[in-house]
Amino acid sequence: MDKIEAENLLNNSRDKIDKIDNQILDLILERTSLAEDIITSKKALNKDLFDPSREEIIHNKILDAVKDKEINAEKVIKVFDLLASISKEEQEKYL
């Protein structure tokens, strides 16, 4: 690969990453927009904000999804834990 091809590959890859980042942001916003519905349901069901069993379900789903992938499962779980933290913060707004 020559320098021009390398530059093109780098720029194309970065453009793709930028698009994916925008999609991720849109999905995070969509995910957090469910906070009001979730907390309303939790109140009606007399459930706590934090549900350890749900966290375990999510962790197990992630571990199953990445078990045959070349990715650090623990770091992926940390990403989902951050998403859950954002969701809890949003839910607290409606308490």
Backbone bond lengths (Angstrom), bond angles and torsions (degrees), N, CA, C in turn:
res aa  C-N    CA-C-N  psi(-1)  N-CA   C-N-CA  omega(-1)  CA-C   N-CA-C  phi
1 M - - - 1.454 - - 1.520 108.32 -
2 D 1.328 115.45 129.40 1.461 118.44 178.04 1.529 109.93 -89.70
3 K 1.321 115.59 176.96 1.469 121.35 -175.45 1.531 112.11 -61.30
4 I 1.305 117.56 -41.53 1.465 120.83 -178.41 1.526 110.22 -65.27
5 E 1.316 116.64 -43.79 1.468 120.13 177.83 1.522 110.77 -63.45
6 A 1.324 115.71 -40.50 1.469 120.26 178.90 1.527 110.80 -63.86
7 E 1.324 117.63 -42.96 1.465 121.91 178.04 1.529 110.67 -62.47
8 N 1.330 116.77 -44.72 1.464 121.27 178.80 1.521 111.13 -61.82
9 L 1.321 116.15 -44.21 1.458 120.70 178.93 1.527 110.82 -62.29
10 L 1.320 116.23 -44.67 1.461 121.27 178.91 1.524 110.94 -61.21
11 N 1.316 116.47 -48.52 1.467 120.42 -178.80 1.527 111.71 -64.67
12 N 1.322 117.46 -41.79 1.469 120.61 178.26 1.527 111.01 -64.43
13 S 1.313 115.96 -41.24 1.469 120.27 178.75 1.521 110.54 -64.47
14 R 1.308 116.89 -41.67 1.473 120.10 178.50 1.522 111.36 -65.99
15 D 1.320 117.11 -38.44 1.468 120.11 176.36 1.526 110.72 -61.41
16 K 1.318 116.59 -42.18 1.466 120.85 178.43 1.525 110.82 -64.02
17 I 1.336 115.95 -41.97 1.469 120.07 177.92 1.518 110.63 -61.87
18 D 1.331 117.68 -42.04 1.471 121.10 178.22 1.531 110.79 -59.48
19 K 1.330 117.02 -42.56 1.470 120.76 178.69 1.525 111.15 -65.82
20 I 1.318 116.22 -43.15 1.461 120.24 178.30 1.524 110.23 -63.32
21 D 1.337 117.40 -42.30 1.468 120.76 178.08 1.522 111.06 -58.96
22 N 1.320 117.44 -40.22 1.469 120.55 177.07 1.525 111.17 -64.45
23 Q 1.317 116.36 -39.33 1.465 120.13 177.63 1.523 110.86 -65.38
24 I 1.335 115.83 -42.55 1.468 120.14 178.06 1.517 110.19 -60.36
25 L 1.317 117.39 -45.34 1.460 120.90 179.19 1.524 110.64 -60.61
26 D 1.320 117.41 -44.46 1.467 120.62 177.61 1.528 110.99 -59.37
27 L 1.316 116.96 -40.88 1.464 120.82 179.74 1.528 111.62 -68.93
28 I 1.328 116.91 -37.71 1.472 119.66 176.54 1.522 109.87 -63.11
29 L 1.317 116.78 -43.68 1.469 120.18 178.58 1.524 111.14 -63.99
30 E 1.312 116.82 -40.51 1.461 120.45 177.39 1.532 110.52 -64.31
31 R 1.322 115.93 -41.73 1.465 120.84 -179.83 1.529 110.71 -63.33
32 T 1.321 116.91 -46.12 1.464 119.68 -178.29 1.520 112.11 -71.77
33 S 1.323 117.30 -21.62 1.467 119.30 178.33 1.528 111.74 -67.31
34 L 1.302 117.69 -13.19 1.464 121.98 178.85 1.525 112.58 -84.83
35 A 1.316 117.19 -4.15 1.467 121.61 -175.03 1.519 112.82 -57.48
36 E 1.317 117.43 -43.06 1.472 119.39 -178.35 1.524 110.71 -63.76
37 D 1.324 117.60 -43.83 1.465 120.63 178.27 1.526 111.10 -62.34
38 I 1.325 115.49 -42.00 1.464 119.42 -178.49 1.518 111.29 -64.57
39 I 1.332 117.64 -47.07 1.466 119.51 -177.48 1.523 111.02 -69.89
40 T 1.325 117.45 -33.48 1.463 120.38 175.58 1.527 109.99 -61.64
41 S 1.313 116.77 -43.83 1.464 121.43 177.93 1.522 111.26 -65.97
42 K 1.332 116.94 -43.12 1.460 120.39 179.55 1.525 111.18 -61.58
43 K 1.329 116.94 -39.97 1.476 120.32 177.76 1.523 110.29 -62.27
44 A 1.322 116.19 -47.16 1.468 120.74 -178.25 1.529 111.22 -63.47
45 L 1.320 116.25 -32.47 1.465 121.21 -179.20 1.525 112.22 -92.68
46 N 1.326 115.82 3.00 1.466 121.95 -179.03 1.537 111.50 55.69
47 K 1.328 115.34 44.64 1.462 121.44 178.84 1.516 109.82 -103.65
48 D 1.322 114.96 151.72 1.458 121.18 177.39 1.529 110.46 -73.40
49 L 1.322 114.24 158.73 1.466 120.47 176.04 1.528 110.31 -59.19
50 F 1.328 116.36 -45.77 1.457 121.44 -179.09 1.520 109.92 -94.69
51 D 1.316 116.15 127.56 1.460 122.16 -179.99 1.527 108.73 -122.53
52 P 1.346 117.08 95.36 1.459 119.86 -176.56 1.531 113.50 -58.83
53 S 1.327 117.28 -32.49 1.466 118.98 179.94 1.528 110.79 -66.63
54 R 1.335 116.78 -36.27 1.466 120.55 177.25 1.531 110.43 -66.17
55 E 1.333 115.95 -40.66 1.462 120.17 177.76 1.530 110.06 -60.31
56 E 1.314 116.39 -42.53 1.471 120.40 179.83 1.528 110.91 -64.69
57 I 1.324 116.97 -40.20 1.464 121.19 177.48 1.528 110.13 -60.05
58 I 1.329 115.99 -45.95 1.468 120.97 -179.98 1.527 110.20 -61.99
59 H 1.332 116.52 -46.29 1.467 120.05 -179.90 1.527 110.70 -59.74
60 N 1.329 116.74 -43.92 1.462 119.96 -179.66 1.527 111.87 -65.24
61 K 1.341 116.65 -38.96 1.466 119.87 176.83 1.524 110.90 -61.92
62 I 1.314 116.08 -41.67 1.465 120.54 179.84 1.528 110.02 -65.02
63 L 1.323 116.09 -46.62 1.462 119.49 -179.96 1.523 111.10 -59.95
64 D 1.325 117.51 -40.86 1.467 121.11 176.82 1.525 111.06 -64.41
65 A 1.330 116.59 -41.28 1.460 120.98 -175.96 1.528 112.73 -68.85
66 V 1.317 117.15 -30.34 1.469 119.84 -175.42 1.527 113.98 -105.59
67 K 1.319 117.27 1.59 1.472 118.73 -172.74 1.525 113.62 -59.70
68 D 1.317 117.74 -32.30 1.468 120.46 179.62 1.522 112.68 -102.86
69 K 1.312 115.95 13.10 1.464 120.98 -178.20 1.522 109.70 -104.00
70 E 1.306 114.93 156.34 1.462 120.56 177.69 1.530 108.70 -92.71
71 I 1.334 114.18 73.10 1.468 120.31 -179.74 1.520 107.66 -148.98
72 N 1.306 116.18 150.75 1.454 121.63 -179.81 1.537 109.02 -77.10
73 A 1.325 115.65 105.93 1.465 121.23 -175.81 1.527 112.26 -60.80
74 E 1.317 116.86 -38.57 1.469 119.81 -178.85 1.527 111.31 -64.31
75 K 1.318 117.17 -36.56 1.465 119.69 178.40 1.525 110.71 -71.99
76 V 1.313 117.24 -35.20 1.462 120.12 175.99 1.530 109.47 -64.53
77 I 1.318 116.57 -41.73 1.463 120.26 176.70 1.525 110.34 -60.65
78 K 1.326 117.57 -39.51 1.466 120.61 178.02 1.535 110.70 -61.16
79 V 1.333 116.93 -39.30 1.468 120.25 177.35 1.527 109.55 -60.92
80 F 1.330 116.53 -46.24 1.459 119.75 -179.61 1.525 112.00 -68.19
81 D 1.328 116.97 -32.59 1.465 119.56 174.27 1.525 110.93 -64.25
82 L 1.335 116.47 -37.86 1.472 120.02 175.79 1.531 110.48 -64.23
83 L 1.325 116.80 -41.38 1.462 120.10 177.24 1.528 110.74 -62.20
84 A 1.325 116.51 -41.55 1.460 120.39 177.96 1.523 110.79 -63.61
85 S 1.317 116.54 -38.18 1.466 121.32 178.28 1.530 110.68 -63.66
86 I 1.316 116.48 -43.14 1.469 120.61 176.89 1.525 109.67 -61.42
87 S 1.319 116.42 -43.18 1.460 120.98 -179.96 1.525 111.14 -61.79
88 K 1.332 116.70 -43.27 1.472 120.07 178.85 1.523 111.25 -62.99
89 E 1.331 116.80 -40.75 1.457 120.32 177.68 1.534 110.13 -61.07
90 E 1.328 116.50 -41.97 1.462 120.13 177.98 1.521 111.00 -65.18
91 Q 1.342 116.59 -40.99 1.461 119.92 179.20 1.525 111.73 -63.32
92 E 1.331 116.16 -37.57 1.477 120.52 -179.74 1.527 111.13 -60.63
93 K 1.310 117.82 -27.55 1.465 121.13 178.55 1.514 111.39 -62.68
94 Y 1.327 116.98 -25.76 1.467 121.30 -175.53 1.521 112.96 -101.29
95 L 1.327 117.03 5.11 1.478 119.46 177.89 1.514 111.62 -77.39
